[in-house]
């Protein structure tokens, strides 16, 4: 843990006995935010007071403070940490008054229910000790950068999650994974990387504590110091929202761009689209609570639905976020947009032809929105060791990428961590990220990169029928003389769109299916036929299959030799035991 993180965590020592370890965050997180805001406002406190006293109209007051001081938030109370400590007897009332003095866009302390904690701390004689401790640290952006502040929140949340046996991964994505995602998103935007004063917007519908938004802003400023990034986000968890919003405020972003609510049920930034969209939604979490609102939205929105490909199983909402991002990219006629999302493996292949997941993949691929999919190393995240993938979407692909999807196997590019953090034992170093982004930029076939046409992921599921036979073995026919199918012998086959080099689509279907049937089915079951009325269209992305390398088995002689050597060693050990 960093020195700053260690110091802030040590303040929790003042809470022992009064709070359980898993409750420390209820005090430490809002106090850290309050101290950060206190430090930011210190230099303009008198000027804010003067403006406040000059006008009673809140709208005019907000506008004057923003114009004259460049602040998009302020505090009208006379208090700061130093003055609070100067009146120990009135500390509780004065601290509550201090919170009430913030401008209306600072609703973060309400989300922590912080007044309840102030009451509890005061009753247990801990309030003064905690405020004194926080007053010792300088959290002004000049002393603690926005990046360091984001890292501090990440450390604290991880520690609190460990104390309560919760999954820290529900709150944030590791910074190294975010940096790769951001680098992949920015890779195609040469204007943003070079043109002075260029403005871009970034949106995260599962904003968490704002880590993705923060890293995107930091990276853009590294690449182009004169570029300006406007940050937008929505988050369902109250505490994560509070941290995210306070972080955005500290960066000088518009606090109104961060919304609290269920993105799937209610898009609070409806009608807005963005240059970049990114997200790491929860894996395997059901969307039952949002179901009614989503179905109502689809019915009301029609062609403008946020879920144009269909609905996945109720048990996993990942592909809802995938579609949501696809529809939140800036439209092509406005310059287009790009999106990146971290998902587990199930969106690649779950569901048969014409199931919800398959139809969602079909919509994305047939609209040529999938630019690249990158396999990340396992054990990259704090709460899971499973395989994860970055999907990169683009609605204005460059010419050589049109009609294709690039698959990148980045699973072998990682650096072993000296100490595990939860289940995270691997990280992406600067060099690891560079190698993966280079593979993307080169857009060429290699050991770790495959370029495939979108048709390569499509297939038809055909129903193969065989005749029903009576006890004598004769074929049973209907009144028209047609063979009746035997349901017990019915089978299905998946026929790739690209089988035999034929074209996909309605024109190529009959020829492709016929060629497949004659070559792969009829030689084995001569009496079979295909029922065209039951043919379904499916899409899947068998990622690992494209990177499979055949390793021939070891020769039997070599295996026998090794076994004999092993047996000899065991016999020798047994003889030593018997002596």
PEGIWO-V48853 format. One record per residue. N is the residue number from 0. RES is the residue in one small letter. SS is DSSP state (hx for helix, st for strand, lp for the rest). NEAR is the number of other C-alpha atoms within 10 Angstrom. Layout:
((N RES SS NEAR) (N RES SS NEAR))
//
This chain:
((0 x lp 11) (1 x lp 11) (2 x hx 9) (3 x hx 16) (4 x hx 18) (5 x hx 13) (6 x hx 14) (7 x hx 20) (8 x hx 18) (9 x hx 12) (10 x hx 19) (11 x hx 17) (12 x hx 12) (13 x hx 17) (14 x hx 21) (15 x st 12) (16 x lp 9) (17 x lp 15) (18 x st 16) (19 x lp 11) (20 x hx 18) (21 x hx 15) (22 x hx 16) (23 x lp 23) (24 x hx 22) (25 x hx 17) (26 x hx 21) (27 x hx 20) (28 x hx 21) (29 x hx 23) (30 x hx 18) (31 x hx 20) (32 x hx 20) (33 x hx 21) (34 x hx 21) (35 x hx 22) (36 x hx 22) (37 x hx 21) (38 x hx 19) (39 x hx 19) (40 x hx 19) (41 x hx 12) (42 x hx 10) (43 x hx 14) (44 x hx 18) (45 x hx 13) (46 x hx 13) (47 x hx 22) (48 x hx 15) (49 x hx 11) (50 x hx 17) (51 x hx 20) (52 x hx 11) (53 x hx 10) (54 x lp 12) (55 x lp 10) (56 x lp 9) (57 x hx 12) (58 x hx 9) (59 x hx 13) (60 x hx 17) (61 x hx 18) (62 x hx 14) (63 x hx 17) (64 x hx 19) (65 x hx 14) (66 x hx 11) (67 x hx 11) (68 x hx 13) (69 x lp 11) (70 x lp 21) (71 x lp 20) (72 x lp 20) (73 x lp 24) (74 x st 23) (75 x lp 20) (76 x lp 18) (77 x lp 14) (78 x lp 18) (79 x lp 21) (80 x hx 19) (81 x hx 12) (82 x hx 12) (83 x hx 22) (84 x hx 19) (85 x lp 11) (86 x lp 12) (87 x hx 12) (88 x hx 11) (89 x hx 11) (90 x hx 19) (91 x hx 20) (92 x hx 13) (93 x hx 20) (94 x hx 21) (95 x hx 14) (96 x hx 15) (97 x hx 19) (98 x hx 21) (99 x hx 16) (100 x lp 16) (101 x st 17) (102 x lp 15) (103 x lp 12) (104 x lp 15) (105 x lp 21) (106 x lp 17) (107 x hx 22) (108 x hx 22) (109 x hx 15) (110 x hx 16) (111 x lp 21) (112 x lp 15) (113 x hx 19) (114 x hx 15) (115 x hx 13) (116 x hx 15) (117 x hx 19) (118 x hx 15) (119 x hx 15) (120 x hx 21) (121 x hx 16) (122 x hx 12) (123 x lp 12) (124 x lp 13) (125 x lp 16) (126 x hx 21) (127 x hx 17) (128 x hx 16) (129 x hx 19) (130 x hx 19) (131 x hx 15) (132 x hx 14) (133 x hx 20) (134 x hx 18) (135 x lp 11) (136 x lp 16) (137 x lp 15) (138 x lp 23) (139 x lp 19) (140 x lp 17) (141 x lp 10) (142 x lp 11) (143 x lp 15) (144 x lp 14) (145 x hx 20) (146 x hx 15) (147 x hx 15) (148 x hx 21) (149 x hx 20) (150 x hx 17) (151 x hx 21) (152 x hx 22) (153 x hx 20) (154 x hx 19) (155 x hx 21) (156 x hx 21) (157 x hx 21) (158 x hx 23) (159 x hx 22) (160 x hx 21) (161 x hx 16) (162 x hx 15) (163 x lp 15) (164 x lp 10) (165 x lp 14) (166 x lp 17) (167 x hx 22) (168 x hx 20) (169 x hx 17) (170 x lp 20) (171 x lp 25) (172 x lp 24) (173 x lp 18) (174 x hx 18) (175 x hx 19) (176 x hx 20) (177 x hx 26) (178 x hx 20) (179 x hx 20) (180 x hx 26) (181 x hx 23) (182 x hx 17) (183 x hx 25) (184 x hx 23) (185 x hx 18) (186 x lp 14) (187 x lp 16) (188 x lp 13) (189 x hx 9) (190 x hx 12) (191 x hx 21) (192 x hx 19) (193 x hx 14) (194 x lp 13) (195 x lp 13) (196 x lp 13) (197 x lp 14) (198 x st 13) (199 x st 16) (200 x st 17) (201 x st 23) (202 x st 29) (203 x st 28) (204 x lp 28) (205 x lp 26) (206 x lp 29) (207 x lp 30) (208 x lp 27) (209 x lp 29) (210 x hx 24) (211 x hx 30) (212 x hx 27) (213 x hx 21) (214 x hx 20) (215 x hx 24) (216 x hx 22) (217 x hx 17) (218 x hx 15) (219 x hx 21) (220 x hx 15) (221 x hx 12) (222 x hx 13) (223 x lp 18) (224 x lp 15) (225 x lp 17) (226 x lp 20) (227 x st 17) (228 x st 21) (229 x st 17) (230 x st 25) (231 x st 25) (232 x st 30) (233 x st 25) (234 x st 24) (235 x lp 17) (236 x lp 18) (237 x hx 18) (238 x hx 23) (239 x hx 24) (240 x hx 27) (241 x hx 28) (242 x hx 24) (243 x hx 28) (244 x hx 32) (245 x hx 27) (246 x hx 26) (247 x hx 24) (248 x hx 20) (249 x hx 24) (250 x lp 16) (251 x lp 14) (252 x lp 19) (253 x lp 18) (254 x hx 23) (255 x hx 14) (256 x hx 16) (257 x st 27) (258 x st 22) (259 x st 18) (260 x lp 18) (261 x lp 17) (262 x lp 21) (263 x lp 23) (264 x lp 17) (265 x lp 13) (266 x lp 16) (267 x lp 18) (268 x lp 17) (269 x lp 10) (270 x lp 8) (271 x lp 12) (272 x lp 21) (273 x st 23) (274 x lp 23) (275 x st 26) (276 x st 31) (277 x st 30) (278 x st 26) (279 x lp 25) (280 x lp 25) (281 x lp 18) (282 x lp 19) (283 x lp 14) (284 x lp 12) (285 x lp 15) (286 x lp 19) (287 x hx 14) (288 x hx 12) (289 x hx 16) (290 x hx 15) (291 x hx 11) (292 x hx 14) (293 x hx 21) (294 x hx 15) (295 x hx 11) (296 x hx 18) (297 x hx 16) (298 x hx 11) (299 x hx 11) (300 x hx 13) (301 x hx 11) (302 x hx 10) (303 x hx 12) (304 x lp 18) (305 x lp 24) (306 x lp 27) (307 x lp 20) (308 x lp 19) (309 x lp 21) (310 x lp 20) (311 x lp 22) (312 x lp 17) (313 x lp 14) (314 x lp 12) (315 x lp 17) (316 x lp 22) (317 x hx 25) (318 x hx 25) (319 x hx 24) (320 x hx 23) (321 x hx 27) (322 x hx 21) (323 x hx 20) (324 x hx 26) (325 x hx 26) (326 x hx 22) (327 x hx 23) (328 x st 24) (329 x lp 23) (330 x lp 15) (331 x hx 11) (332 x hx 7) (333 x hx 9) (334 x lp 11) (335 x lp 17) (336 x lp 26) (337 x st 29) (338 x st 32) (339 x st 27) (340 x st 22) (341 x st 26) (342 x st 24) (343 x st 19) (344 x lp 17) (345 x hx 18) (346 x hx 21) (347 x hx 20) (348 x hx 16) (349 x lp 17) (350 x lp 18) (351 x lp 17) (352 x lp 22) (353 x lp 17) (354 x lp 18) (355 x hx 18) (356 x hx 27) (357 x hx 26) (358 x hx 23) (359 x hx 25) (360 x hx 26) (361 x hx 24) (362 x hx 18) (363 x hx 18) (364 x hx 21) (365 x hx 15) (366 x lp 12) (367 x lp 21) (368 x lp 23) (369 x st 26) (370 x st 26) (371 x st 23) (372 x st 24) (373 x st 25) (374 x st 25) (375 x lp 25) (376 x lp 23) (377 x lp 20) (378 x lp 21) (379 x lp 25) (380 x lp 25) (381 x lp 20) (382 x lp 17) (383 x lp 16) (384 x lp 16) (385 x lp 14) (386 x lp 17) (387 x st 22) (388 x st 24) (389 x st 23) (390 x st 22) (391 x st 24) (392 x st 28) (393 x st 25) (394 x lp 22) (395 x lp 19) (396 x lp 19) (397 x lp 10) (398 x hx 7) (399 x hx 8) (400 x hx 19) (401 x lp 17) (402 x lp 18) (403 x st 21) (404 x st 25) (405 x st 23) (406 x st 26) (407 x st 28) (408 x st 23) (409 x lp 22) (410 x lp 17) (411 x lp 12) (412 x lp 19) (413 x lp 20) (414 x st 15) (415 x st 13) (416 x st 12) (417 x st 8) (418 x st 9) (419 x st 12) (420 x st 17) (421 x lp 19) (422 x lp 16) (423 x st 19) (424 x st 19) (425 x st 22) (426 x st 22) (427 x lp 25) (428 x lp 17) (429 x hx 13) (430 x hx 12) (431 x hx 17) (432 x hx 21) (433 x hx 15) (434 x hx 14) (435 x hx 24) (436 x hx 21) (437 x hx 12) (438 x hx 20) (439 x hx 21) (440 x hx 12) (441 x hx 10) (442 x lp 19) (443 x lp 13) (444 x lp 14) (445 x st 12) (446 x lp 11) (447 x lp 18) (448 x st 22) (449 x st 20) (450 x st 16) (451 x st 16) (452 x st 16) (453 x hx 24) (454 x hx 20) (455 x hx 17) (456 x hx 20) (457 x st 26) (458 x st 24) (459 x st 22) (460 x st 20) (461 x st 22) (462 x st 18) (463 x st 21) (464 x st 22) (465 x lp 21) (466 x st 20) (467 x lp 17) (468 x st 15) (469 x lp 9) (470 x lp 6) (471 x lp 6) (472 x lp 8) (473 x lp 10) (474 x st 16) (475 x lp 15) (476 x st 14) (477 x lp 8) (478 x lp 6) (479 x lp 6) (480 x lp 8) (481 x lp 11) (482 x st 16) (483 x lp 15) (484 x st 20) (485 x lp 14) (486 x hx 11) (487 x hx 9) (488 x hx 12) (489 x lp 13) (490 x st 13) (491 x st 14) (492 x st 18) (493 x st 19) (494 x st 22) (495 x st 24) (496 x lp 25) (497 x lp 18) (498 x hx 16) (499 x hx 12) (500 x hx 10) (501 x lp 16) (502 x lp 15) (503 x lp 20) (504 x lp 14) (505 x hx 8) (506 x hx 10) (507 x hx 14) (508 x hx 19) (509 x hx 13) (510 x hx 16) (511 x hx 22) (512 x hx 26) (513 x hx 13) (514 x hx 16) (515 x hx 18) (516 x hx 19) (517 x hx 13) (518 x hx 11) (519 x hx 13) (520 x hx 17) (521 x lp 13) (522 x lp 11) (523 x lp 10) (524 x lp 12) (525 x lp 10) (526 x lp 11) (527 x lp 19) (528 x st 17) (529 x st 19) (530 x lp 12) (531 x hx 12) (532 x hx 8) (533 x hx 11) (534 x lp 18) (535 x st 16) (536 x st 21) (537 x st 25) (538 x st 31) (539 x lp 21) (540 x lp 21) (541 x lp 12) (542 x lp 19) (543 x hx 11) (544 x hx 8) (545 x hx 16) (546 x hx 16) (547 x lp 8) (548 x lp 9) (549 x lp 6) (550 x lp 6) (551 x lp 6) (552 x lp 7) (553 x lp 8) (554 x lp 8) (555 x hx 9) (556 x hx 9) (557 x hx 10) (558 x hx 12) (559 x hx 11) (560 x hx 11) (561 x hx 12) (562 x hx 12) (563 x hx 12) (564 x hx 12) (565 x hx 12) (566 x hx 12) (567 x hx 12) (568 x hx 11) (569 x hx 12) (570 x hx 12) (571 x hx 12) (572 x hx 11) (573 x hx 11) (574 x hx 9) (575 x hx 9) (576 x hx 8) (577 x hx 7) (578 x lp 5))
//
